[in-house]
């Protein structure tokens, strides 16, 4: 349920316990550290820090993230290539008129916004659903040129 944090004097809650939720970082000086001490008193030991638990977003948090998610054109292209979508994108772009706004965006935009109407339309045309589009933006945000 807990582990040492990477900073001394703190514990990380790995799964909900007592008054603590997964992901909580609890300094020994915090009153909630009593829950950590209770867990230890039950015969458990604090393992070394191995990373923070992944905490899923609520639907509201996910929508807020989607509303603000932006990646560079390079990050978008690299994420699409790594995910195996680049052939579909090139095929779609070759079918569009040179003055089509989606094609203009693909060829000239410096960044892409997750919730832009153009992005949503292009994703739908090549079979990328909401979760896959989220994954592309999350992966793209980690890519550095």
C-alpha positions as CSV (number, residue, x, y, z in Angstrom):
1,X,0.0,0.0,0.0
2,X,2.9,2.4,0.7
3,X,6.6,2.9,-0.3
4,X,9.3,5.3,0.6
5,X,9.2,8.4,-1.6
6,X,12.3,9.5,-3.6
7,X,12.6,12.3,-1.1
8,X,13.5,11.2,2.5
9,X,10.9,11.7,5.2
10,X,7.9,11.0,3.0
11,X,5.8,7.9,2.0
12,X,3.8,7.3,-1.2
13,X,0.4,5.7,-1.0
14,X,0.3,3.1,-3.8
15,X,-3.3,2.1,-3.3
16,X,-6.0,3.7,-1.2
17,X,-5.7,3.0,2.5
18,X,-7.4,4.6,5.5
19,X,-7.9,8.3,4.7
20,X,-5.3,8.3,1.9
21,X,-5.9,7.9,-1.8
22,X,-3.6,6.3,-4.3
23,X,-0.8,8.7,-5.3
24,X,-0.9,10.7,-2.0
25,X,2.6,11.8,-0.9
26,X,2.6,11.9,2.9
27,X,5.4,13.7,4.9
28,X,6.2,12.2,8.3
29,X,5.2,15.6,9.7
30,X,1.6,15.3,8.3
31,X,-1.2,14.1,10.6
32,X,-2.2,11.6,7.9
33,X,1.2,9.8,8.4
34,X,-0.6,8.0,11.2
35,X,-2.3,5.9,8.5
36,X,1.1,4.9,7.2
37,X,2.2,4.1,10.8
38,X,-0.9,2.0,11.2
39,X,-0.1,0.1,8.0
40,X,3.4,-0.5,9.3
41,X,2.1,-1.7,12.7
42,X,0.1,-4.3,10.8
43,X,3.4,-6.0,9.9
44,X,4.1,-4.3,6.6
45,X,7.4,-2.6,5.7
46,X,8.0,0.4,3.4
47,X,9.8,-0.8,0.3
48,X,12.2,1.4,-1.6
49,X,10.8,4.0,-4.0
50,X,9.9,2.3,-7.4
51,X,7.9,5.1,-9.0
52,X,4.6,6.8,-8.5
53,X,1.3,5.0,-9.2
54,X,-0.6,5.9,-12.3
55,X,-3.8,7.5,-11.3
56,X,-6.6,7.5,-13.9
57,X,-8.2,10.9,-14.7
58,X,-11.8,11.5,-13.9
59,X,-14.1,12.2,-17.0
60,X,-14.0,15.9,-16.1
61,X,-10.2,15.9,-15.8
62,X,-9.9,14.0,-19.1
63,X,-12.1,16.5,-20.9
64,X,-10.1,19.4,-19.4
65,X,-6.9,17.8,-20.6
66,X,-8.4,17.3,-24.1
67,X,-9.5,20.9,-24.3
68,X,-5.9,22.1,-23.7
69,X,-3.8,19.4,-25.3
70,X,-1.5,20.7,-28.0
71,X,1.5,19.1,-29.7
72,X,3.9,20.4,-32.3
73,X,3.6,19.3,-35.9
74,X,6.8,17.3,-35.5
75,X,5.5,15.6,-32.4
76,X,2.2,14.8,-34.2
77,X,4.0,13.3,-37.2
78,X,6.4,11.3,-35.1
79,X,3.6,9.9,-32.9
80,X,1.5,9.0,-36.0
81,X,4.5,7.2,-37.5
82,X,5.3,5.3,-34.3
83,X,1.7,4.2,-34.0
84,X,1.5,3.0,-37.6
85,X,-1.0,5.6,-38.9
86,X,1.2,7.6,-41.3
87,X,0.2,5.5,-44.4
88,X,-3.4,6.3,-43.7
89,X,-2.7,10.0,-43.2
90,X,-0.7,10.3,-46.4
91,X,-3.5,8.4,-48.3
92,X,-6.1,10.8,-46.9
93,X,-4.0,13.9,-47.7
94,X,-3.4,12.7,-51.3
95,X,-7.2,12.4,-51.8
96,X,-7.9,16.0,-50.5
97,X,-7.9,19.0,-52.8
98,X,-4.8,21.2,-52.4
99,X,-7.0,24.0,-51.0
100,X,-8.8,21.8,-48.5
101,X,-8.4,23.2,-45.0
102,X,-7.5,19.9,-43.5
103,X,-4.7,19.5,-46.1
104,X,-3.5,23.1,-45.5
105,X,-3.4,22.4,-41.8
106,X,-1.4,19.2,-42.2
107,X,1.1,20.9,-44.5
108,X,1.5,24.2,-42.8
109,X,0.3,24.1,-39.1
110,X,3.0,24.5,-36.5
111,X,1.0,22.8,-33.8
112,X,-2.1,20.6,-33.5
113,X,-4.8,21.0,-30.8
114,X,-6.5,17.8,-29.6
115,X,-10.1,19.2,-29.8
116,X,-9.9,21.3,-33.0
117,X,-12.7,20.5,-35.5
118,X,-10.1,19.8,-38.2
119,X,-8.2,17.3,-35.9
120,X,-11.4,15.5,-35.0
121,X,-12.6,15.3,-38.6
122,X,-9.2,14.0,-39.8
123,X,-9.0,11.4,-37.0
124,X,-12.5,10.1,-37.8
125,X,-11.7,9.8,-41.5
126,X,-8.7,7.6,-40.9
127,X,-10.3,5.5,-38.1
128,X,-8.7,7.0,-35.0
129,X,-11.2,7.0,-32.1
130,X,-11.1,9.2,-29.0
131,X,-8.9,6.9,-26.9
132,X,-6.4,6.4,-29.8
133,X,-6.3,10.1,-30.4
134,X,-5.7,10.7,-26.6
135,X,-2.9,8.1,-26.8
136,X,-1.3,9.9,-29.8
137,X,-1.3,13.2,-28.1
138,X,0.0,11.7,-24.9
139,X,2.8,9.9,-26.8
140,X,3.5,13.0,-29.0
141,X,3.9,15.2,-25.9
142,X,6.8,13.0,-24.8
143,X,8.7,13.2,-28.1
144,X,11.6,15.7,-28.4
145,X,13.2,16.7,-31.7
